[in-house]
Amino acid sequence: MDGVRPLYAYDLLLNGFTADLTARQAEEMARTPGVVSLSTPQSFIVASSPTA
């Protein structure tokens, strides 16, 4: 797709890539044949609790 440059590529457990997309690019990508899904960035905080 024009103007999209992958930041990371995945091919062991998943087949995909990471890219910064505008809303318009994401809409166009979602309509591209072969694209199964798009997802937004997610952050996770790992917290631990004391064990007795």
Secondary structure, DSSP 8 states (H G I E B T S, - for coil): -TT---SEEE-SS--EEE----HHHHHHHHTSTT------------------
